[in-house]
Amino acid sequence: MNNTFLNMASIGDFDPLNSSIPATKVEITVSCRNLLDMDTFSKSDPSKRHDFGRTEVIDNTLNPDFVRKFMLDYFFEERQNLRFDLYDVDSKSANLQKHVSPSLDLPFSHCIQGKKCGTIIVKAEELNNCRVSNWFTICHKTEVVKNTLNPVWQAFKIPVRALCNGDYDSLLFFICPCSHDYIGEFSTSYRELSIGQSQFNIYEVSLNVTLLSFLVDVEVTFLDYIKGGTQINFTVAIDFTASNGNPAQPTSLHYMSPYQLNAYAMALKAVGEIIQDYDSDKMFPALGFGAKLPPDGRVSHEFALNGNPQNPYCAGIDGVMEAYYQSLKSVQLYGPTNFSPVINHVARYAASVKDGSQYFVLLIITDGVISDMAQTKESIVNASCLPMSIIIVGVGPAEFDAMVELDGDEVRISSRGRFAERDIVQFVPFRDYIDRSGNHILSMARLAKDVLAEIPDQFLSYMRTRGIKPSPAPPPYTPPGQPVQTQI
């Protein structure tokens, strides 16, 4: 087992979206020891599960210490079963079935052919209050500085919560390796580090370790910008390629059943009904791509669903849904599947408003493989420096490996040698959210949650890199005839 990552999920009947108010929030840290150096682990068995997330990939070790944490709500009155799957990386695919893994339920007792797989170490810390622990967890690893006896490490940024959980006097432990050899170690605390560069922050091991700078930055939140008036502009782009099937047939992904919404409509409604609350006028551009348009049958990859290219705006999500249904009756599904025209469409608007007053979110709903992958990559790289995010929901049974590549969570997307300035794409496959019991309300709530999960961080990364601060929140509304309240 050379390259490993770990996936954590809840199993059984527990669903975090259908639970009572959490008592607190906990952070889980995972390490492994004495793993088998072999690639014969069995596939993990399918079970009802809700994935919380995955760690980073760690190369060439049988004793990985994962830095990426899992945070989840703790419910005193509920039994919360957790599952940990350790994977040996066998491909670039994000599909867990394309890697091999021992299934690690708590307690960890899975064996292979009578052999122990090793040990999984799980540590949990409460986040709501400051707790003093008698064990240490990895907070940060610096880069490797080679071929020098006087290394200077790059400055790094870490939340106070991750560093010491808000306890300024808790012990911080620094270990100094050199080419994986132990040099020494020293301890300090947040309070001591906050003094900055001074004689108090010079530590002697086999060499002197000196703190060069320490800066506390009070970070603003996504909601600070929203309260300050920043508008989220939401645009929809829907795939009208022939691979979706004839809309008149029940097998089509665009089939309009009198009994339930199709996959396109469910994804659109689930995401749109949440994001529309961040747009004051609730007028949304709705686009289609991959269809032949009347009256001349020209193929378009950037057409207005309401038939008005000069004014593609629809009133609310209901207006977008109506325009989508009307388009299905008038256009002919065709192809190919090109993303770059609709991405460039939204990027043109985003490029004209860079002062932080507006942020643009493009939702692309599609069924198939991208035909213009090179152009799409270039469009995303260009858009990564704009106030813009892209959400892709894949519907249908197709493999979406290209979409995972665009997501860029593990490897930052690039085009012609130029990397995206920041990650602006989030991809989710719709089929992962289909509830076999027919509870579409719950499954679509999960879809919307995961689809929109990265938007606040992507939003904040743009604002921070541009040095844009949120505008002051307006004073609270006072009904006519009542005195204005003054805060002290």
N, C-alpha and C positions, 0 to 999 in steps of 0.2 A: 504494500500500500504506500505509494509515493506521495500523491497529492490528495488531500482530504478536505472535506467540508461536512458540516453537520446541519441537519434540518430538524426543527422542533415543531411539533404539532400537538393539539389537544385531541383526544380520542374519546369514543363513547358518546354519550348523550349531551355532554357539556357543549354549549354554544355561547361564546362571549357576548353575542349580540342579543341573546334571549335570556339574560341573567339579571339578577337584582343589582342594586347599587353596590359597587365594590367597596370592601372595607378599607383597602389600601392598594398600593401598587408595589410590585416587587421586580427586582432586576436579577436575571439568572445568568450566571457565567459558567461556561463548560470547558473542561479539559479532558484529555484522554491519556492513558498510560498503557504501554506495552501492547500496542496493537499488533495483530498478525501481519507479517509482511507477505501478503498473498492476495490474489485477485479472484478468489473463489467464493466470496460471500454470496448468499442467496438473495434473490430479489425480495424487497419488502412486500409483505402481503397487503392487498387492498383492504381498507377498512374505512369506516366513517371517520373523517378527520378534518380538522381545520388547521391549516399551516400558519404558524406564527412568523416564521422567517428562517433564513439560512445564515450560517456564519460565512466568513471569508474562506478562501481556499488556502491551505498551508502546505507548502512543498516539502517533500523529502524528510519526513520525520514520523516516527512511530509514537511520539509523545507530544501531540499538538496541544498548545494552549491558545484557545480561540479568543480574540480580542472583542469581536462583535457580540453584543449582549442581546438577550431576549427580555423584553419588558411586558408584563401582563398583569391584569387585575386579579387580586386575591379575594375570594369570597369565603368567608368563614363558614357559611351555612351550606356550602355546596362541595361536592366531591369533584375535583378537577384532575382528570387523568391526563398525564403528559406523555408524549412519545418522542424519543430522540433517535434519529436515523443518521448513522455515520456513513458517508459515501466516499468511495475511491473514485477520483475523477477519471472517467474513461472517454469523455468527449467534451466539446464546447457547448453541448446542448444544455438548456435549463430544465429539460424534461427529466425528472428523477428516475424514470424507468430506463433511461439510457446509461445509467451508472449502476454499479453494484454496491450492495449495502447489507450489513447486518442490522436487523431491526432491534432497536434498543428501547424496550419498555422499562419503566421503573417498577421493581428493582431490576438492575441490569444483570440478566442471567442467561443471555443468549449464547449458545456455543455452536461451533461448527465441527462436525465429525469428532466430537469428544474433546475438542480443544477450546480453551478459553480465548475469546476475542481480545481480551484486555479489560481495562477498567475505564468507566466513564465517571468523571467527577463533576457533580452539579452543586453549585453554590448559589444561594439566594439571599438577597439583601432587601430589606424594606426601604422604600424610597420616600415615603411620606414624612418620616421623621429622621433625625440624625441618630444613627446607631453606631456604637463602637463595636467592631468585630475583632476577633482574634485570628483572623486569616487575611491573606492578601489576595487581590485579584489584579490582573494586568489592566492598567489604564491606558498605556501608550507605549509604543516601540518606536525609537528614532530610526532614521535611515543609517546605513552603514557608511562610515567614512574610512576610506582605505589609504594605505601608504603614507601615513603621517603619524608623528608622535605628539602632535598638537592639534587634535581634531576639534573642529567647531561645528556643532550640529545646528541644523536649521531651526528657526523658531517654529513652535507648533501651538495649536489652539485646542483646548480641551474644556468641556463644561465643568464647572465647579462640582456639579452633582456627580459626574463620572469620576472626578479626581478624589473627592473626599466625602461625597454625599452631604455637603453642607456643614460638616464638622471641621472647623478650621484648625483644631488642635490634634486631629487624628494623625496617626503615624503614616508617613509616606516613605516607601522603601525604593531605593534606586540601586539597580544591579548593573555593573559595568563589565560587559564582556569584550573580548578582543578576538575577532575571528573565531567566535564561539568558545573561546577560552575564558575562564573566570579571572577577572582582574581584582575586583573588590566590590564593596557595597557600602552605602551610607543611608542614614535615615534623616528625615526632616519633617516639616509640616507645612500646610498651606500658610499658616500665620507667619512662619519664618521666611518662606519664599516670598511673601508679599512685601517684605522689607526691600526687596530688589537687590541690585548689585551692591555688595558691601562685604566687609570681613566676616560677617555672620553667615554668608552664603558661599563660602569656600570650603570644600570638603576634601579631606585627605584620604585617599585609598592608597594604591601604589603610585598614583599620580594625583595631581590636584584637579578637582572638578569645580569649576567656577560658574555661578549663575550670572549671565550677562544682562538679562532683562526680565522683568515680570510686569505684565500689564493686565489689569482687570477691566474687561469691557462689558458693560451692561447692555445686553442685547435686546433689541425690540422684537416683538412678535408679529406674526402674520395679522393677528387681529388689530394690532396697533395701526397698521396701514389701512385696514378696512374701516376702522373707526375714524381715521383721518380722511376718508373720502375716496380712497383708491377703488376704482371700478374693475370688476372682472368681466371682460367681454368674451362671451361664449359663442363659438362657431361650430356647426355640425357639418360633417362631410360623410355621405353615405355611398357605399359601393353598389353600383348598378350594372356590374358585369354579368355576362351570361352564365358564368359558373354557379351563380346563385340558383339557377333553375327557373323554369317558367312560373311567373307569379300566379298564374291561374291554377297551378297544380299544388295539391297539399304538400308535396315533397319539397317545394321551393322554400328557401329561407325567407323569401319576400311574400309568402302566401298570407293573404289577409283572411284569417279564420273568423267566423262570426262569434266564436266562443272564447278565444284568447289571443293575446298579442303575439306576433312573431318575434324572433330573436332580435331583429333590428329595432323594433318598436320598444321591446322591453329594456334593451340596453340604453336606448335614447331616453326613455322616460325615467329610468332609475338614476342616471347621471344628471340629466337635465333638471329634474325637480329639486335637486340639492343645489347645484351651481347657480341656478337662476336667482336665488335669493341674494347673491352678491352683485347683481346687476340691477341698478335702480330702474331703468326704463324697460327691462325685460323684452327687448327687441333683439332677436338672434338671427344672424345670417345662417341660411341652411343651403348647403351645396350638395351636388351629386357628381359622380364621375363614372366613366366607363359605359355611357349609354349613347344610342342614336337619338337625336332630337327631331321633333317635327318642325317644320313641314318637309325639310329637304333630306332628313336622315343623316345629317353630319354627326360625327362622333365627337363627344365633348368629355373632357376630364375636369371641367370646372363650370358647371351650370347651376343656375338658381333653381331650387326646388319649386319656388312659387311662380316660375316662368318669367320673372322680371330681373334681368341681369343688372339693371341700373339700381335696383332696390331689392336685394335678396333677403331683406329682413322679415321675420315672422314674429307675430305677437305671442310671446310666451312659448312654453314647450308644447302646449296644445296646438298652437299655430304651426309649429314645426312639424308635428305629427300629421296635421291635416295636409300640409304641403307635400310631405313624403307620400301619403296615400294617393294624392292627386297625380304626382309624378309617375307612380307605378302604372297609372291608367293611360298615360300619354307617351311615355318614352319606351324605346326598345332596348332591352338589356343586351349589351354587346361586350366590349373590352378594348384593350387590355386593362390591367389593374395598375394605374399610375397614381402615385401619391404626391409627387413633387408639385403638380399644378395647384392643388388645394393648400399645400403647405406654403408655397410662395404667395398665394392669395392672402392668407392671414399675415404672413411676414411683412407684406407691403404696408399693411395697416399698423402693425407693431412698430415698424421702423420709423413711423411718423410721430410716435408718442413715446418718448424715452425719459420723461420727467417724473415717472412714478405715479402719475395720476390714473394710468390704465394698465391693465395686464391682460393678455390674450390667451385663451385656452381653446385649442382645436381638438374636437372629438372626431376621430375617424373610426367608422364601423365598417368592417370588411370581412370577406369570407376566404380570401385566397392569397396566393403567393404574389409578391410584388413584381411587376414587370419592369419598372424603372428603378432598380435598386441603387445604381450608381448616382442617378440624379436625385433620388430621395435622400441618400446620405449627404450629398452636397447641400441640399436644401436644409437639412437638419443642422449641419455644421454652421451654415450661414445664420440660421435662426437662433442658434445657441447664445448669441450675443445680444439678442433682442428680448423685450419683456413678453415672453411667450413660452407656453408649454404645449405638448402634444400628447393626447391620450389615444391609444389604439385598442379597440375591443375586437377581438377575432371571433367570429361566429362560424358555426359549422364544424365538420369533422377534420378539416385539413390540418397538416402539420404547419406550425407557425415559427419555424426556426429563424426565418429572416426577420420576423417581428421581434424575437428575443434579441437578435443582434442589434436592432435599432434601439431597443430599450436601454442598452449601455450601462446596466447596473454593475456588471463585472469588468467589462472592457469598454472604455470610452470610445464612442463612434468617431470615425475619421473619414476624410475624403481627400484623395490626392495628396496625402502626407500631412494634412492639416487636421488637428483634433478639435472636437467640439469644446467650446469654452466651458460648458457645464452640461450636465445631464438634464435634458428637457423632455424626454420621452418615457411614458409609462405604458406597458402593454399587459393586458390580461386576456386569457382565453375565456370566452363566455361559457363554454361547456363545463368549466370547473365550478360554475355557480348554479347549475340546474338542479333543483330540488326534486328528487324522484317522488316525494310525497305530494308534490303539487303546491307546496307553500311558496309561491312566487314572491310574495311580499318580503319574506325573510331572505330568500336567495338574492333578490335584487338589492336589498339593503346591504348585503355583504359585497355584492359587485360594486356598488357605488362607493362603499367605504374603501375597498382596495384600489379602485380606479383613481380616486381622488387623493389617496394617501400621500403621494409625493408632491402634490401641487404646492402646499405651503412652503416646503423646503426649497423647491425650485424657484418659487416666487422670492423668497428671502435671499437666495444666493444671488439673484440678479440685483436686487436692491442694495445688498451689501457691497458687491463688487463695484457698483456705480456710485457708492457713497450717498445713496438717496435715503433720507430720513422720512419717517411718516409725518404728515401734516398734523397739527393739533386737532384733537377731536372737537367738534362743535359743542357749545353748551347744551345741556339737556333741555328738551322741549318743555316749555311752560305754557299750560293752557291759558287762553285769554282771560284777563280779569284776576289772575292769581299773581302774587308777588314772586319775583325772581329769587330763587334760593341761592345762597352764597355758601360755598364750601370753605371750611377752615382747615 
